Amino acid sequence: MDNLAGFELFQIRRGLTPITIKSNIAFVKPAPKVKEDFEAWILEKIRAGCKASYVNRIIVAVRLYGKFSGSDWMANVQKIRSHQQSNKQILTDDQIEKFLMVGEGSQYVKHNRKMQVFWTLMAFTGMRTIEASTLTKKDINWASKCIELQNTKTGKIRRIVLYEPIEQALREYVDDLETDLLFPSRDDKNKPIDHHVWGRSFAKRLKLASIEKRTNLTAYSFRHSFGTSMVNKVGIGILCELMGNTPKTAMGYIHLDTAHLREAITKLPLARKHVKRSDLIRQLVEWFKGEIKHVEPVDDYVTIDEKDGYIYYKIEGKVKVKEDAE
């Protein structure tokens, strides 16, 4: 491509981040300038096994160059369809808890701790793997109890609120760090861990946690799991703020099965009028059985019996009240 210096200035004026500008130039530089040649070039990459996400990243850069250069065909290059994101496998809450509980070998104490914090952030924030891996100490605003991402895909600062237990664990981890990077490579402390590191860690933890390795179950599944879990709790608007996406993009991270859809339809006022009281009681019991993991149950904490046309139920548990700090 010609006039890359002008393309760089064009991106600066649009407010893109330095890392995005550099990436766009790297993608555009080898791209053919003739439409037919470009299409053949892209097709060759697909046949060579390049992922759709990588090819589409090239296309996005070429589109931007088309806007800069005034080339209509470049500005309107169509992305290729990808089923990878929509087919991404997710992890259940129980699987995530098991995943976070396992270690990766006592001989790698520092590595274990580093990856433990890395995966905890992924699970509780829905961050992208590249966002989490490149975090630095200055990205953490302890006063606001949040992470402030500077180099995002959109070029806008994104704030990720830290849940209190995660904030404390992160603070303890950061206090012991000797580098500005939160997750430095073992080979070079000035470079962050890459997909090879978190990929091996992910596979190892799956095995140790006895979680079946499925197609399209990857480290990025944490982000999809976060989106799926949160959408029913906070709605699509808040989820977009949490994940740093537009509603259209955020929908790609939501994977609702028939159980989710069945639960959702019961919230329709007309449908609720026809729900049996006995079914509501059973739902309450099932909910409490799930919550009982977080409290100390008494003997026979849940009993339910049906006879003589009535349902008899009893739910008991006890929770230690945390005293307010003085």
URHU-V994225 format. One record per backbone hydrogen bond with DSSP energy under -1.0 kcal/mol. CO is the residue of the C=O (numbers start at 1). NH is the residue of the N-H. E is the energy in kcal/mol with one decimal. If there is no record, write none. Layout:
CO,NH,E ; CO,NH,E
This chain:
3,7,-1.6 ; 4,8,-2.1 ; 5,9,-2.0 ; 6,10,-2.3 ; 7,11,-1.9 ; 8,12,-2.1 ; 9,13,-2.3 ; 11,16,-2.0 ; 12,15,-1.5 ; 17,21,-2.5 ; 18,22,-2.5 ; 19,23,-1.8 ; 20,24,-2.7 ; 21,25,-2.2 ; 22,26,-1.9 ; 23,27,-1.9 ; 24,28,-2.4 ; 25,29,-2.5 ; 28,31,-1.3 ; 34,38,-2.6 ; 35,39,-2.6 ; 36,40,-1.9 ; 37,41,-2.1 ; 38,42,-2.6 ; 39,43,-2.3 ; 40,44,-2.0 ; 41,45,-1.5 ; 42,46,-2.0 ; 43,47,-2.3 ; 44,48,-1.6 ; 45,50,-2.3 ; 46,49,-1.4 ; 51,55,-2.3 ; 52,56,-2.8 ; 53,57,-1.2 ; 54,58,-1.5 ; 55,59,-2.0 ; 56,60,-2.3 ; 57,61,-1.7 ; 58,62,-2.4 ; 59,63,-2.5 ; 60,64,-1.9 ; 61,65,-2.0 ; 62,66,-2.2 ; 63,67,-1.8 ; 64,68,-1.9 ; 65,69,-3.0 ; 66,70,-1.8 ; 66,71,-1.0 ; 71,75,-2.2 ; 72,76,-1.1 ; 74,77,-1.4 ; 83,87,-1.8 ; 85,88,-1.4 ; 92,96,-2.4 ; 93,97,-2.3 ; 94,98,-2.1 ; 95,99,-2.7 ; 96,100,-2.3 ; 97,101,-1.1 ; 98,102,-1.2 ; 105,108,-1.7 ; 108,112,-2.9 ; 109,113,-2.3 ; 110,114,-2.4 ; 111,115,-2.7 ; 112,116,-2.2 ; 113,117,-2.2 ; 114,118,-2.1 ; 115,119,-2.8 ; 116,120,-1.9 ; 117,121,-2.3 ; 118,122,-2.0 ; 119,123,-2.4 ; 120,124,-2.3 ; 121,125,-1.5 ; 122,126,-1.5 ; 128,132,-2.5 ; 129,133,-2.6 ; 130,134,-1.2 ; 132,135,-1.2 ; 135,182,-2.7 ; 136,139,-1.4 ; 137,140,-1.6 ; 139,148,-3.5 ; 141,146,-1.8 ; 145,162,-2.5 ; 146,141,-2.9 ; 147,160,-3.1 ; 149,158,-1.9 ; 150,152,-1.4 ; 158,149,-3.2 ; 160,147,-2.8 ; 163,167,-2.5 ; 164,168,-2.1 ; 165,169,-2.0 ; 166,170,-2.6 ; 167,171,-2.4 ; 168,172,-2.1 ; 169,173,-1.8 ; 170,174,-2.8 ; 171,175,-2.1 ; 174,177,-1.5 ; 180,137,-2.0 ; 183,193,-2.2 ; 188,191,-2.1 ; 191,185,-3.4 ; 194,198,-2.1 ; 195,199,-1.7 ; 196,200,-1.9 ; 197,201,-2.4 ; 198,202,-2.3 ; 199,203,-2.2 ; 200,204,-2.3 ; 201,205,-2.4 ; 202,206,-2.2 ; 203,207,-1.8 ; 204,208,-2.4 ; 205,209,-2.3 ; 206,211,-3.0 ; 207,210,-1.2 ; 214,217,-1.9 ; 216,89,-1.8 ; 218,221,-2.0 ; 219,222,-1.6 ; 220,224,-1.3 ; 221,225,-3.0 ; 222,226,-2.3 ; 223,227,-2.2 ; 224,228,-2.4 ; 225,229,-2.4 ; 226,230,-2.3 ; 227,231,-1.8 ; 230,233,-1.1 ; 230,234,-2.5 ; 231,235,-1.6 ; 235,239,-1.9 ; 236,240,-2.0 ; 237,241,-1.3 ; 238,242,-2.3 ; 239,243,-2.5 ; 240,244,-1.7 ; 240,245,-1.6 ; 246,250,-3.1 ; 247,251,-1.8 ; 249,252,-1.4 ; 250,253,-1.9 ; 251,254,-1.3 ; 257,261,-2.0 ; 258,262,-2.6 ; 259,263,-2.1 ; 260,264,-2.2 ; 261,265,-2.2 ; 262,266,-1.1 ; 264,267,-1.6 ; 265,268,-1.5 ; 268,272,-2.4 ; 269,273,-1.2 ; 271,274,-1.5 ; 272,275,-1.3 ; 276,280,-1.9 ; 277,281,-2.3 ; 278,282,-2.1 ; 279,283,-2.3 ; 280,284,-2.2 ; 281,285,-2.4 ; 282,286,-2.5 ; 283,287,-2.4 ; 284,288,-2.4 ; 285,289,-2.2 ; 286,290,-1.4 ; 287,291,-2.1 ; 288,292,-2.2 ; 291,294,-2.5 ; 292,295,-1.1 ; 296,318,-2.0 ; 301,316,-3.0 ; 303,314,-2.4 ; 305,312,-3.9 ; 307,310,-2.3 ; 310,307,-2.1 ; 312,305,-3.0 ; 314,303,-2.4 ; 318,296,-2.2
